[in-house]
Amino acid sequence: MMTQGYSSFARNVYIVDGARTPFLKSKNVPGVFSASDLAVQAGRELLARHSFSTNIIDEVVVGCVMPGVEEANIGRVIALRLGCNKTMPAWTVQRNCASGMQALDSAAKDIACGRHHLVLAGGTEAMSRAPLLYSNAMTVWIAGLMQARGYQDKLKQYARFRPYFLKPVIALLKGLTDPIVNLSMGQTAENLAFQFGITREEMDQFALASHQRVAAAQDEQHLKEVTTIFGTKSDFYVSDDGVRRDSSMQKLAQLKPFFDKKFGSVTAGNSSQVSDGAAMLLLASEEAVQKYQLPVLACIRDVEWSGVDPAVMGLGPVHATHHLLKRHGLTLDQIDYWEINEAFAAQVLACLSAFESDEYCKEKLGEPHALGVINRDRLNVDGGAVALGHPVGASGARIVLHLANVLQRQKAKLGIATICIGGGQGGAMLIEKV
């Protein structure tokens, strides 16, 4: 069908199609849908568009960071709920914010090595359902109560109870805090703002543009990958609900710093939103494309993963992208369109500054000069996670799917989707329109 081109894979890996749910902003209560509910609804819509039986799918791979307690190996749960053959394997991957991209990478490698020909892969997250946990003190107390023998032992254990035992552990906050450097993800964004001299006004301008671009994309029907999902009480959800059409620089300026209240610049308004959502893609080998007469949206050419200091985790995309470009002899200006996941406005702006910095590229990347400038008109053209939300297990799959659609719409050739990863990593995927 086509030559290997830029690919590092032994065989071509095609993105056939994809669908995602609307990203639904958390309202501080458990959301309507579990993580598997979201992936099943996106997957069901995706598979319904094609004539083949689900029994021919070779495997399902799903990225998820916090599946519900009833969703152990959520990839398998999703596969069975979608009606896939019970003999078909399914599994779950977790690479923090890049879990959805990791699922695509894992599926692509299975296709490239000839193990499979048709794989359903993507990511899902119900961040609103992140649990409240007992503290260790409460857990120990309950364990003592369960081990007590007889009435007197139980009374003694009850007497050991202290009200502070009931203070819950918020799993979401724990998950968004790096245990090595003991910094929240927002604090790492503050580090980047300080390192690159990014102002509060620049962050808010970036955030405003994200909302404006998403609103325009919704009006112009450029988010065609979004599918309506249905609840159990005649409720339904058509579009991403985090976008603020009335956002302005004045309103953003009124928000107080959230992560460094005294000296910081990172606010809830210039950070990604806590959201629920799923994105699922169908990947295929050339043999499967021909055998089942499948459409082709794009071709996955290569994937790169890199590590950085967890305290500046937001720079991970710079390092992953650098290795990807270098391996294929490409430059920044040869990439037609970009998706950089908007964990924080400061984080994306820091990546752009790092690409443009002679000093950073020399010291950190070993290059003689700056890598260059990414044209802002070719970056996140339909907005990003600041406006859409960032359901951590799904975002890596979302940006790849949307980038493929952008390449098709703009009749462009090459795109890179890249994402920063809590813990100090970056992922980047090179795709080509075919």
N, C-alpha and C positions, 0 to 999 in steps of 0.2 A: 504494500500500500504506500509506503514511504520509506525513505532512507533513515538511518539512525541519526543523522544530523548532529545535534548537540548532546544526544543521549549518552548516559553512562550505563544504561541498562542493556542487557544482552538481547532483549526483545522489546519491541514497542509496547507501551502501556497507554491505553486510551481512556479518557474520560468520556463516557457515553452520554451521561445525563446526570442531573442532580436536582434535589429539591430540599428546601428547608422550611421550618416553621417560622412564623413571626417570632421575633425575639420579644419576650414579655417582661417588662420591668418588674422587679420585686417590689412588693408593697408591704414588706415587713411581716407578712404572714405566709404560711405555706401556699404555694401556687396551686392552680387547678390541676396541673399535670405533673406526673412523675417523670423522671428522666426517660424511662422506657416508653411511657405514653407519647412523649414528644417525638422520639426517634421512630416509633411505629407509625405515627401519623405522617411524618415526612416520607418514610420508606414506602408506605402503602401508596401514596400519591405517585411517587417515582416509579414504582413497579407497575402500577396500573396503566402507565403510558406505553408499556411495551407488551408485545404479544407472547413472549416466552413464558414458560411456567417457572415458578419460583424453585421448582425442583432441580433446575439446571444450574442454579447458583452454586458455586464451589465452596464459598465460605463467606462469613460475615465478620467484619472487624470494626469495633466501635471504641472510640475514645471517650472516657468519662472519668472525672476526678472523684466525684462524690455520689456514687449510685446509692439508691435507697436501700434500707436494710433487707427489703424483699427482692432486691435486684442483684444479688451476687452473680458475678460474671454476666453483667448486663448485656453484653454482646449476644450471648446465647439466649437470654430471655427475649430480646428483640427479634432474633431470628425465628424463634418458635412462634412468637405472636404474629409474625408476618406470614406464617404458613410455610416456611422453608422446610425442606426435608429433614426429618429427625436424625438422619444419618449424616447430615452435613455439619462440619465443625464450625464453631463460632467462638470468638474470644474478645477480650477487652484489653485495651492498652491505656497507659496513664503516663503522660509526660507534662503534667501540669497544664499550663495554658495552651500547649501545642498538642494536646492529646488527639484532637481531630485530625491534625496534619500527620501525626505519627501513625494513625490508623490508615491513612492514605498511603504513606510510605511503606508500611508493613504489607498492605495489600498489593501495592505495585511491585514489591520485591518478589512476592509469591507468584505473580503473573510473569515477571521478567525471567525468573528461573525455570518457568515451565511447569511449576507445581499446580497452578490453577489458571483458568481462562476467563472466568466471570466472577467478580467479587463485589459485594455490597459493603461499602466502608464509609465511615464518617464519624461524627461525634455528637454528644448530647450532654446536657447539664440542666438540672433543676436547682439552681443556686438558692432559690427561695425555700427549698426544703432541706437545706443544710441543717443538721440536727443540733439541738442543745444537749450537752453531755453532762453527766454527773462529774463533779470534781473527784480527785483521787481520795480525798478525805471521806466523801460520801460513799464512794465505792467500797472503801475499806470498812466503813461502819456497817453497810448493808451486808457485806460478807461476814462480819462478826455476828450480826443478828441471825443470819442463816445457819451459822455454825453453832449457835447457842443451843444447849441441851437443857431442857427443863425450864420451869417458870422463873426461878430465881436468876438463872443465867441471862434470860431474856430481859428481865428487869434491869440487871446491871448494864447490859448493852444499851438499853433505852436511855439510861442515865448518862451514858457517854456522848449522847447526841448533842451537837451544837448547831445553832441556827445557821452559822456561816457555811456549814456543810452543803446547804441548799443553793449556794451561789453557783449558777450554771457555767459551764465552759462553752463558749460560742464557737462551734466548729468552723464556721466560715472565717472568723477572724484568725483562728489558729492556722487555717489553711492558707490564708493570705499573708502570713508572716514567715519569714525565712528563719529556721532554727539555728543556722550556722552563724549568721551575722546579727540575728535578733532584730531585724528590721521588717516592718510591713512593706508591702509592695509600693504603697504611696510614699513611704520614707525613702525608698530607693529612687523614686522619681524626683523627690526633692534633691537628692544627691546629684542627679543629672542636671537639674536646673541650675544648681550652684556651679557645677563643673564647667558648663558651657555658657553660663551667663544668660540663661533664658529668663525673660521677664514675665511677670504675671500677665501683662497686656498681650504678649505674644501667645501665651497659653490660651487665654480667653479668646483671642482672635481665631486660633486654630479650632477651638471647640465650637465657636459660632459657625465657622465654615462647615464643620462636620454636620451640624444640624441643618444648615441651609442646603447642603448637598443631598442629604437623605430626603429632605422634603421635596426637593426638585426631582429626585429619582423616583419617588413615589408618584408624583404628579405626572411624570413622563413615562410611567410604567417600565422603568428600567430594572426593577427588582422582580423580574419574572420568575425567579427561582422560589419566591415565597408562596407557600400554599396555605389555604385556609385550614384551620384546625378546629375541631368541635369538642366541646365539653360534654358533660353528662346531664346538664340542666337546660338544654336548648340554647346554650351559649356558644358563641363561635368567635374566632379571632382571625382577622383578615390581614392585618399589617403590623409592623413593628410599632410598639406603643411608647417607646422611650423618646422619640424625637420631639423636640420642643420648637414648634413653629414660631412661637412668640419670643424666642430667645433673642437677647440683644447684649451688646457690650455693657450697657448700663446694668442689666439684671445680673449678668455674670460677675460684674465688679462688686456687687453687694454680698456675694458669698464669702464666708470666712475660710481661711486655710483649715484644712481638716486634719492633716497628718503632722504638721508642725505649726501649732496654733499661734506661736509667738513670732516666728521668723519666716514661715513658709509661704509658698505661692500656689501649691497644689490644692485645689478645691474639689468638691463634689461635681461642680459644673465643668471642670476641665479634665475630669477623669472618666474612665469607662463606667458604665452602669452595671449594677448587679442584676442579672437577667436570667431567664429560663429560655432554652431554645435547643434546637437540633438541626443538623445539616447532614444529609446522606447523599452519597455519590455512587454511581455504578461504574466500575472500572472493568476493562476488557482487554484481552489479547487481540492481536490481529486475526487469529483464527476464529475467535468468537465473534468479532465484528463481521467477518465474512459469512460465517456459518448461519448466524441469526439475523443478518442484514440490519445491523444496529447502526444508528446514527453515531457520529463522532463530534464531540464538542471541542476537545483539545487533546493534546498528547502530553503526558508527564515526562519531561526530559531528564530531570535530575533532582535530587534532594540533598541538602547539606545540614548538618547539625554542628554547633559550636558551643564552647563553654566560655564564660566570662566570670569575673568576680560577682558573687551574689549581691553585693552592695550596689552594683551598677547593672543589674540584670537587664535593664531596658536596652542596653547596647548590644545584646545578643544578635539582633538582625544584621548589624554592621559586619560582624565577624562571619556569620553564616553566609551572607551574601557575597562577601569578599572571596571566600573559598570557592563558592559556586561559580562566580564570574571568572576567577583565575583558572579554574580547571578547564573551562571551555573557551578561554581566550576572548572573553566578552568584556565590554566596558559598560558603565552605567547608562550612557546615552544610546546604547544599542538595545536596551530594554524598552519596549513600547509603553507598557503600563505596569504600575506597581500597586500592590496592596501591602501596606505595613499596618499590622493590627494596632489599633489605637488604645493600648492599655491606659495610657495617660498622654495628654497633649505634650507634656514635657518630654516624655520618652520618645515620641516620634520626632519631635524637633531636635532632640539630642542626637538621634541617629542621622538626621540630615546634616547637622553640624559636624558630626564625626566624619562622614563621607567627604565633606568639604575642607577638612582640616589637614594641612600638611603635617602638623605636629602629631596629631593622633594617628594618622595613617603610617607615619614613619615609626613612631614608638610602639604602637600596638599591633599593626598589621605588617610591618616590615617592608612597606612600600616606599619608594623614593619621594613620592609626593601624594597629594590628595587624590582620592578616587574620582572625584568630580561632583557634579550637582545633579540632583534628581529634580526634574521639572515638576513643580507643584500641580500643574494642570494635568499631569499624567499619574498623579498619586491619589489613591482613594477617591476616585472621581465621583463616586456616589455616596461619599461619606463613610463613616466607620464607627467603631465601637463606642466612641464618646457619645454619639447620638443613638446608635442601634442597641448598645449593650454588649456585654462580653461574657456569655455563658461559657466558662473556661474550657469545658470539654468539647464544645462545638465550634469555637471561633476559628481554629486552624483549618477546619473543613470549609467553613463559610467563606473565608477569604479566597481559597483556591477556586471554589465553585463560582463565586462572583467574578473573579478575575477572568476565568474562562469565558463567562458571558460577556464581559467587557471587550475581550479580544474579538469575539464574534461580532459584536455590535459595531465596533470601530474598524473592523476589517484589518486588524493589526496582527502581528506575528508572535512576538515574544512577550512574556510577562513573568514577573517574580512576585510571589506571595511570601511574606516573611513575618515572623512573629517572635516577640520576646517571651521568655519562659521563666517563671518564678524558680529561684534556685540558681540562677545565673547561667542560662543557656539561650540559644537562638536557633530557630529553624527557618530554612528558606527552600522554596520549591520553584523550579523553573518549568514553565509550561509553554507549549507552542500551539497556536491555532492551526488546525489542519482542515 
